[in-house]
Amino acid sequence: MNHTTEMMLEFNKIKEQLSQYTLSAQGKALIDKMHPYSNKRAIEQRLMEVSEAKAILQKNSVPIHGLSGTDQLLGQFNKGIALTPNQLEAVLDLIDGGLRIKQFMKRNGSLGPTVSSYADSIYDLKELGETLRLSIRNGQIQDHASKELAKLRKQISTLESRIKETVYQVVRSSTKSKFLQEPIVSQRDGRYVVPVKKEYRKQFGGQVIDASASGSTIYMEPKGVQKDQTKLAEVRSDEYLEEQRILSILTGHVEGCEQELRINIETMAHYDFIFAKAKFSDEISGNPVHIIDDPILRLKAARHPLLREEAKPLSLELGSSFKTLVITGPNTGGKTVTLKTAGLITMMTLSGLHVPASNSSEVGIFESILTDIGDGQSIQQSLSTFSSRLTNVIEILKSTNRRTLVLLDELGAGTDPAEGMGLAIAILEQLNEMGAKTIATTHYNDIKTFAAEHPDFENARMEFDLETLKPLYQLTIGKPGNSQAFHIARKLGLHPVILAKAHERTYGEQVHYDHDAIQDLQITSGVEKKIHQKRTVKSNYKKGDSVFIPSQNLKAIVYKVEDENGEITLFKDGELFMMNYKRVKLDLRAEQLYPEGYDFDILFESVENRKKKRLMEKRHVEGLTIEYPDENV
């Protein structure tokens, strides 16, 4: 996958929506790095993770740690700088968060055995956690972090009490209180002071520590506390040094567990990533689909992941019976949405995400998904839309192999129709020869004809309501569509004579548009008629041949060879059904299965009918009839 594919299929928008379910920056980073895998086991592992996480979420709320600030915290390690109390508390919270998720996963192991086992890699770090818990609380170093710190803080408390008592005695003194601006005690530069009127500084006595902005008030340290306050400053200095010593020791303990902490963070980020995918799966009604080794697609009831319930369910197959699917239909009929749905669901599945499709769907291993959808015009390079898109297609041709999924929207558009059609067919044929699995949308009739004749190609159409003139957004594989331009023009009132001329110019045949029931013309004229007339490839199947149907993984017997539409009648378990000859493969010829002159009545007719037939050959029996299988299935 390249950036162009991600943008064209809007995989970046899937990532944006997925990121909304994460709680950590690390979880978002994992989503940003998410990409398709080409290893079957790796994809299945990731799909299983999401399934187990969904099962756990249905029963419990998962205690995912937000991991806020952990990257910055790890960046502080081994730089000779002591961690702050707040940072040490963050480490403690990280340790506790790891223990919570580990205990939670142990309790829910039966719901998600694989996902729960990841918690085994989380280190308990109980000893480090207990050390931090005893030393730090509420962003402060606790007194009993060391004996020396407890001793110093006791001295500080004693000195502060003595100083406060002395200062308050001065404030309450009748001889000193008259010199004060107001009877309060405050601190300046860590020393206890009282506010003295400027003119009484000499009468009050003591040391001036500070002054008010106006200068009318000075803050003085009374004489009786100077010695204690000096001592207090010294003890506080010793306290600071002891605190730094303790922080350095604790930082060393934390840095000694750096590897374990990094593993814990990585594991918890992975849990954030997994449970975000599980929540997103719930949001889009997602399912895990089957992963197979071959590069094929079998999508059932698939919806565009961004449109969700607004999108019509889509069933599509590619790579088993045919390698190239050509989708036709009117504008705004859903061709591009179908193209994007197939590509985006493939990309999401290979990236380990559940998708909004039936869990019986199958997605094969593609090494790359290459796209050309919409207007890729490059203003900087002054290229036209056609030139830009053709440049993109050339790059696709350079990068394609048998494990490439190629999605092409309106291939060959933007230039002369005849030349554009010729280029489109040549490009599709080249991609097929290179083994690519291709879905292409087109309006070119000759491409539909080419697809009908080529054994590796198949037509499909987006259904259209001919009465309401509205698209149905439903894909039908096996039949080509058309733009419905003539029908729309007739319904809107264009004169029948003009339509008849246009039809003759386009299809080389004369028809009458003099009534409303022209939808019958869609069956017998136009592209389909050309396809019937130009059919050159024959299946060469014979009655009694055994064939394999890849899309259904079953075998059947040919009952009737192909008709003018390329449909062969098959027999399986007593039932007849029809299928295009290109969607089956020869298993064994009839002559390999049955002896010469073998009576196929034994194979196709019931025992009862065979008895009746033998009886009729002997004599006439009134009212006896034989029921033959309906050949007009």
Secondary structure, DSSP 8 states (H G I E B T S, - for coil): --HHHHHHTTHHHHHHHHHTT--SHHHHHHHHH------HHHHHHHHHHHHHHHHHHTT--------TTHHHHHHTTTSS----HHHHHHHHHHHHHHHHHHHHHHHTTTT-HHHHHGGGGS---HHHHHHHHHHEETTEE-GGG-HHHHHHHHHHHHHHHHHHHHHHHHHH-TTTGGGBSSS--EEETTEEEEEEEGGGHHHH-SEEEEE-SSSSEEEEE-GGGHHHHHHHHHHHHHHHHHHHHHHHHHHHHHHHTHHHHHHHHHHHHHHHHHHHHHHHHHHTT-B--EEESSS-EEEEEE--TTTGGGS--EEEEESSS-SEEEEE--TTSSHHHHHHHHHHHHHHHHTT--BSS-TT-EEE--SEEEEE-S----TTTT--HHHHHHHHHHHHHHH--TTEEEEESSTTTTS-HHHHHHHHHHHHHHHHHTT-EEEEE---HHHHHHHHH-TTEEEEEEEEETTTTEEEEEEEETS-----HHHHHHHTT--HHHHHHHHHHHHS------SS-GGGHHHHSHHHHHHHHH--------TT-EEEETTTTEEEEEEE---TTSEEEEEETTEEEEEEGGG-EEEE-HHHHS-TT--THHHHS-HHHHHHHHHHHHS--TT-------S--
